[in-house]
Amino acid sequence: MELKKISERVFYYPHQPETDRPMLVYLKGEKIVLAVDAGNSADHVNEFYKSLEAKGLNKPDFTVITHWHWDHTFGMHHIHGLSIAHHKTNEFLNQERAKLSDSEYIKFLKKDDKCLGREYVDNKRIIVVLSDIQFEEELSLNLGGMTAKIFHAESPHSEDTVLIYIPEEKILFLGDSTSEDFYNNGYMDKDKLESLINVVESTDCQYCILSHADPLTKSDLLNYLKSIPNTRNSRGYDYGRMSMDFMPNL
């Protein structure tokens, strides 16, 4: 799989549904390179970095985490540079790390989540680490020529949801924030969804990037989110519904 280009400074490594690998994003600043999410395993990270090498791009200096779920964090131990996460993300990861000391729990995870089972075949070790840097509400990074505004947001998917806004590119990265809560029987909290919709509406962005979908325009995403009360689906989002035809320079 090849790295895809959104602009001269923004690239992404596409999501892979077979093992629930999310999109990994690469933001090429003049001073700092920032990645979004750490992937679901060391293998996932290695594939991402090989795609960067093929394009002559350096490895990231920092990697920011959108939320604690396994497919976004189990590759964190293998990244280049430093990781950044919300303090709640580290709390959840610390709890998960304690559970993983029990071999029966690992067996349960692999049986319960077929994607995790496929990613961690042949007794491949699951390693969970906490981030190198944590923040409370928001963090701003001057990447050089563009700014990464990293902030906590209310979301129906996870309590530690983090969004990343790049004003110079008019892009908002939302992770899995629009999805239902996997750990609460797929419950969609409409109040939290409404709060998230308000954030998207108030953000001066042209494109919205979700972790398990192709890039969307802001209007397409908002139209979909506002239809969710009449929509049910395992992820809270129909990934095959949107095309990439509107995206420039891909």
FENURMO-V98975 format. One record per residue. N is the residue number from 1. RES is the residue in three letters. SS is DSSP state (h for helix, s for strand, l for the rest). PSI is psi in whole degrees, 0 to 359 (999 if undefined). OMEGA is omega in radians with two decimals (none if undefined). Layout:
# FENURMO-V98975
n->N res->RES ss->SS psi->PSI omega->OMEGA
n->N res->RES ss->SS psi->PSI omega->OMEGA
This chain:
# FENURMO-V98975
n->1 res->MET ss->l psi->140 omega->-3.07
n->2 res->GLU ss->l psi->154 omega->3.01
n->3 res->LEU ss->s psi->139 omega->3.13
n->4 res->LYS ss->s psi->151 omega->-3.02
n->5 res->LYS ss->s psi->127 omega->3.03
n->6 res->ILE ss->l psi->317 omega->3.08
n->7 res->SER ss->l psi->186 omega->-3.14
n->8 res->GLU ss->l psi->343 omega->-3.07
n->9 res->ARG ss->l psi->357 omega->-3.07
n->10 res->VAL ss->s psi->124 omega->-3.13
n->11 res->PHE ss->s psi->162 omega->3.03
n->12 res->TYR ss->s psi->150 omega->3.04
n->13 res->TYR ss->s psi->117 omega->-2.93
n->14 res->PRO ss->l psi->155 omega->3.08
n->15 res->HIS ss->l psi->155 omega->-3.11
n->16 res->GLN ss->s psi->99 omega->-3.04
n->17 res->PRO ss->h psi->333 omega->-3.04
n->18 res->GLU ss->h psi->322 omega->3.12
n->19 res->THR ss->h psi->23 omega->3.06
n->20 res->ASP ss->l psi->33 omega->3.08
n->21 res->ARG ss->s psi->126 omega->3.13
n->22 res->PRO ss->l psi->165 omega->2.99
n->23 res->MET ss->l psi->138 omega->3.01
n->24 res->LEU ss->s psi->132 omega->-3.00
n->25 res->VAL ss->s psi->148 omega->-3.12
n->26 res->TYR ss->s psi->118 omega->-3.14
n->27 res->LEU ss->s psi->113 omega->-3.00
n->28 res->LYS ss->s psi->90 omega->3.06
n->29 res->GLY ss->l psi->166 omega->3.12
n->30 res->GLU ss->l psi->336 omega->-3.14
n->31 res->LYS ss->l psi->324 omega->-3.04
n->32 res->ILE ss->l psi->137 omega->3.01
n->33 res->VAL ss->s psi->126 omega->-3.11
n->34 res->LEU ss->s psi->131 omega->3.01
n->35 res->ALA ss->s psi->152 omega->3.05
n->36 res->VAL ss->s psi->115 omega->3.13
n->37 res->ASP ss->l psi->151 omega->-3.00
n->38 res->ALA ss->l psi->4 omega->3.09
n->39 res->GLY ss->l psi->177 omega->-3.02
n->40 res->ASN ss->l psi->3 omega->3.11
n->41 res->SER ss->l psi->169 omega->3.06
n->42 res->ALA ss->h psi->324 omega->3.12
n->43 res->ASP ss->h psi->319 omega->3.12
n->44 res->HIS ss->h psi->315 omega->3.11
n->45 res->VAL ss->h psi->316 omega->-3.13
n->46 res->ASN ss->h psi->318 omega->3.11
n->47 res->GLU ss->h psi->316 omega->3.12
n->48 res->PHE ss->h psi->313 omega->-3.11
n->49 res->TYR ss->h psi->326 omega->3.07
n->50 res->LYS ss->h psi->325 omega->3.10
n->51 res->SER ss->h psi->327 omega->3.06
n->52 res->LEU ss->h psi->315 omega->-3.14
n->53 res->GLU ss->h psi->321 omega->3.14
n->54 res->ALA ss->h psi->334 omega->3.12
n->55 res->LYS ss->l psi->5 omega->-3.14
n->56 res->GLY ss->l psi->29 omega->-3.11
n->57 res->LEU ss->l psi->144 omega->3.13
n->58 res->ASN ss->l psi->157 omega->3.05
n->59 res->LYS ss->l psi->157 omega->-3.10
n->60 res->PRO ss->l psi->149 omega->3.00
n->61 res->ASP ss->l psi->325 omega->3.12
n->62 res->PHE ss->s psi->152 omega->3.03
n->63 res->THR ss->s psi->122 omega->3.13
n->64 res->VAL ss->s psi->140 omega->-3.06
n->65 res->ILE ss->l psi->132 omega->-3.12
n->66 res->THR ss->l psi->332 omega->3.05
n->67 res->HIS ss->l psi->172 omega->-2.88
n->68 res->TRP ss->l psi->347 omega->-2.99
n->69 res->HIS ss->l psi->151 omega->-2.92
n->70 res->TRP ss->h psi->321 omega->-3.05
n->71 res->ASP ss->h psi->348 omega->3.14
n->72 res->HIS ss->h psi->348 omega->-2.98
n->73 res->THR ss->h psi->342 omega->-3.04
n->74 res->PHE ss->l psi->354 omega->3.02
n->75 res->GLY ss->l psi->4 omega->-3.01
n->76 res->MET ss->h psi->328 omega->-3.13
n->77 res->HIS ss->h psi->345 omega->-2.98
n->78 res->HIS ss->h psi->1 omega->-3.07
n->79 res->ILE ss->l psi->160 omega->3.00
n->80 res->HIS ss->l psi->142 omega->3.13
n->81 res->GLY ss->l psi->203 omega->-3.04
n->82 res->LEU ss->s psi->151 omega->3.12
n->83 res->SER ss->s psi->151 omega->3.14
n->84 res->ILE ss->s psi->133 omega->3.13
n->85 res->ALA ss->s psi->159 omega->3.03
n->86 res->HIS ss->s psi->152 omega->-3.08
n->87 res->HIS ss->h psi->329 omega->3.10
n->88 res->LYS ss->h psi->327 omega->3.08
n->89 res->THR ss->h psi->315 omega->3.12
n->90 res->ASN ss->h psi->325 omega->3.09
n->91 res->GLU ss->h psi->313 omega->3.13
n->92 res->PHE ss->h psi->318 omega->-3.14
n->93 res->LEU ss->h psi->324 omega->3.12
n->94 res->ASN ss->h psi->320 omega->3.08
n->95 res->GLN ss->h psi->318 omega->-3.14
n->96 res->GLU ss->h psi->321 omega->3.13
n->97 res->ARG ss->h psi->320 omega->3.11
n->98 res->ALA ss->h psi->318 omega->3.13
n->99 res->LYS ss->h psi->325 omega->-3.07
n->100 res->LEU ss->l psi->355 omega->3.04
n->101 res->SER ss->l psi->348 omega->3.13
n->102 res->ASP ss->l psi->116 omega->-3.10
n->103 res->SER ss->h psi->330 omega->3.12
n->104 res->GLU ss->h psi->326 omega->3.10
n->105 res->TYR ss->h psi->320 omega->3.10
n->106 res->ILE ss->h psi->316 omega->3.10
n->107 res->LYS ss->h psi->319 omega->3.12
n->108 res->PHE ss->h psi->315 omega->3.14
n->109 res->LEU ss->h psi->314 omega->-3.10
n->110 res->LYS ss->h psi->326 omega->3.12
n->111 res->LYS ss->h psi->321 omega->-3.08
n->112 res->ASP ss->h psi->324 omega->-3.10
n->113 res->ASP ss->l psi->103 omega->-3.07
n->114 res->LYS ss->h psi->327 omega->3.12
n->115 res->CYS ss->h psi->316 omega->3.10
n->116 res->LEU ss->h psi->319 omega->3.11
n->117 res->GLY ss->h psi->321 omega->3.11
n->118 res->ARG ss->h psi->324 omega->-3.13
n->119 res->GLU ss->h psi->326 omega->-3.06
n->120 res->TYR ss->l psi->54 omega->3.09
n->121 res->VAL ss->l psi->166 omega->3.03
n->122 res->ASP ss->l psi->40 omega->3.07
n->123 res->ASN ss->l psi->28 omega->3.05
n->124 res->LYS ss->l psi->134 omega->-3.01
n->125 res->ARG ss->l psi->135 omega->3.02
n->126 res->ILE ss->l psi->125 omega->-3.13
n->127 res->ILE ss->l psi->125 omega->3.11
n->128 res->VAL ss->l psi->129 omega->3.09
n->129 res->VAL ss->l psi->161 omega->3.04
n->130 res->LEU ss->l psi->163 omega->-3.11
n->131 res->SER ss->l psi->156 omega->3.08
n->132 res->ASP ss->l psi->326 omega->-3.11
n->133 res->ILE ss->s psi->136 omega->3.05
n->134 res->GLN ss->s psi->155 omega->-3.13
n->135 res->PHE ss->s psi->167 omega->-3.07
n->136 res->GLU ss->l psi->300 omega->-3.06
n->137 res->GLU ss->l psi->312 omega->-3.11
n->138 res->GLU ss->s psi->159 omega->-3.11
n->139 res->LEU ss->s psi->136 omega->3.13
n->140 res->SER ss->s psi->129 omega->3.13
n->141 res->LEU ss->s psi->125 omega->3.02
n->142 res->ASN ss->s psi->102 omega->-3.08
n->143 res->LEU ss->l psi->347 omega->-3.04
n->144 res->GLY ss->l psi->100 omega->-3.09
n->145 res->GLY ss->l psi->344 omega->3.03
n->146 res->MET ss->l psi->158 omega->-3.05
n->147 res->THR ss->s psi->138 omega->3.03
n->148 res->ALA ss->s psi->112 omega->3.08
n->149 res->LYS ss->s psi->109 omega->-3.02
n->150 res->ILE ss->s psi->124 omega->-3.06
n->151 res->PHE ss->s psi->150 omega->3.08
n->152 res->HIS ss->s psi->142 omega->3.14
n->153 res->ALA ss->l psi->148 omega->3.05
n->154 res->GLU ss->l psi->137 omega->-3.05
n->155 res->SER ss->l psi->148 omega->3.08
n->156 res->PRO ss->l psi->347 omega->-3.01
n->157 res->HIS ss->l psi->315 omega->-3.08
n->158 res->SER ss->l psi->145 omega->-3.07
n->159 res->GLU ss->l psi->338 omega->-3.06
n->160 res->ASP ss->l psi->19 omega->-3.05
n->161 res->THR ss->l psi->133 omega->3.10
n->162 res->VAL ss->s psi->133 omega->3.06
n->163 res->LEU ss->s psi->154 omega->3.12
n->164 res->ILE ss->s psi->122 omega->-3.10
n->165 res->TYR ss->s psi->130 omega->3.10
n->166 res->ILE ss->s psi->93 omega->-3.04
n->167 res->PRO ss->l psi->324 omega->-3.11
n->168 res->GLU ss->l psi->333 omega->3.13
n->169 res->GLU ss->l psi->352 omega->-3.09
n->170 res->LYS ss->l psi->45 omega->-3.14
n->171 res->ILE ss->s psi->136 omega->3.06
n->172 res->LEU ss->s psi->124 omega->3.10
n->173 res->PHE ss->s psi->125 omega->-3.00
n->174 res->LEU ss->s psi->3 omega->-3.13
n->175 res->GLY ss->s psi->230 omega->3.10
n->176 res->ASP ss->l psi->20 omega->-2.93
n->177 res->SER ss->l psi->336 omega->-3.11
n->178 res->THR ss->l psi->356 omega->-3.05
n->179 res->SER ss->l psi->167 omega->3.08
n->180 res->GLU ss->l psi->171 omega->-3.13
n->181 res->ASP ss->s psi->104 omega->-3.13
n->182 res->PHE ss->h psi->324 omega->-3.01
n->183 res->TYR ss->h psi->9 omega->3.05
n->184 res->ASN ss->h psi->47 omega->3.07
n->185 res->ASN ss->l psi->35 omega->3.08
n->186 res->GLY ss->l psi->26 omega->-3.10
n->187 res->TYR ss->s psi->134 omega->3.07
n->188 res->MET ss->l psi->109 omega->3.11
n->189 res->ASP ss->l psi->108 omega->-3.04
n->190 res->LYS ss->h psi->331 omega->3.10
n->191 res->ASP ss->h psi->318 omega->3.11
n->192 res->LYS ss->h psi->323 omega->3.08
n->193 res->LEU ss->h psi->318 omega->3.13
n->194 res->GLU ss->h psi->321 omega->3.09
n->195 res->SER ss->h psi->318 omega->3.12
n->196 res->LEU ss->h psi->317 omega->3.10
n->197 res->ILE ss->h psi->319 omega->3.12
n->198 res->ASN ss->h psi->322 omega->3.11
n->199 res->VAL ss->h psi->315 omega->3.14
n->200 res->VAL ss->h psi->315 omega->-3.12
n->201 res->GLU ss->h psi->323 omega->-3.08
n->202 res->SER ss->h psi->354 omega->-3.12
n->203 res->THR ss->l psi->131 omega->-3.13
n->204 res->ASP ss->l psi->73 omega->-3.13
n->205 res->CYS ss->l psi->155 omega->3.07
n->206 res->GLN ss->l psi->326 omega->-3.11
n->207 res->TYR ss->s psi->147 omega->3.08
n->208 res->CYS ss->s psi->130 omega->-3.04
n->209 res->ILE ss->s psi->119 omega->3.06
n->210 res->LEU ss->s psi->155 omega->-3.00
n->211 res->SER ss->l psi->333 omega->-3.06
n->212 res->HIS ss->l psi->34 omega->-3.12
n->213 res->ALA ss->l psi->166 omega->2.99
n->214 res->ASP ss->l psi->157 omega->3.13
n->215 res->PRO ss->l psi->146 omega->-3.08
n->216 res->LEU ss->s psi->157 omega->2.92
n->217 res->THR ss->s psi->157 omega->3.11
n->218 res->LYS ss->h psi->316 omega->-3.10
n->219 res->SER ss->h psi->320 omega->3.11
n->220 res->ASP ss->h psi->316 omega->-3.14
n->221 res->LEU ss->h psi->314 omega->-3.13
n->222 res->LEU ss->h psi->319 omega->3.11
n->223 res->ASN ss->h psi->319 omega->3.13
n->224 res->TYR ss->h psi->311 omega->-3.08
n->225 res->LEU ss->h psi->323 omega->-3.12
n->226 res->LYS ss->l psi->348 omega->3.10
n->227 res->SER ss->l psi->354 omega->-3.03
n->228 res->ILE ss->h psi->325 omega->3.11
n->229 res->PRO ss->h psi->336 omega->3.12
n->230 res->ASN ss->h psi->13 omega->-3.05
n->231 res->THR ss->l psi->135 omega->3.02
n->232 res->ARG ss->l psi->135 omega->3.11
n->233 res->ASN ss->l psi->152 omega->-2.93
n->234 res->SER ss->l psi->332 omega->-3.13
n->235 res->ARG ss->l psi->359 omega->-3.10
n->236 res->GLY ss->l psi->7 omega->-3.14
n->237 res->TYR ss->l psi->133 omega->3.13
n->238 res->ASP ss->l psi->96 omega->-3.01
n->239 res->TYR ss->l psi->332 omega->-3.10
n->240 res->GLY ss->l psi->0 omega->-2.97
n->241 res->ARG ss->l psi->325 omega->-3.04
n->242 res->MET ss->l psi->146 omega->3.06
n->243 res->SER ss->l psi->174 omega->3.11
n->244 res->MET ss->l psi->15 omega->-3.02
n->245 res->ASP ss->l psi->331 omega->-3.08
n->246 res->PHE ss->l psi->345 omega->-3.03
n->247 res->MET ss->l psi->129 omega->3.12
n->248 res->PRO ss->l psi->155 omega->2.93
n->249 res->ASN ss->l psi->23 omega->3.12
n->250 res->LEU ss->l psi->999 omega->none
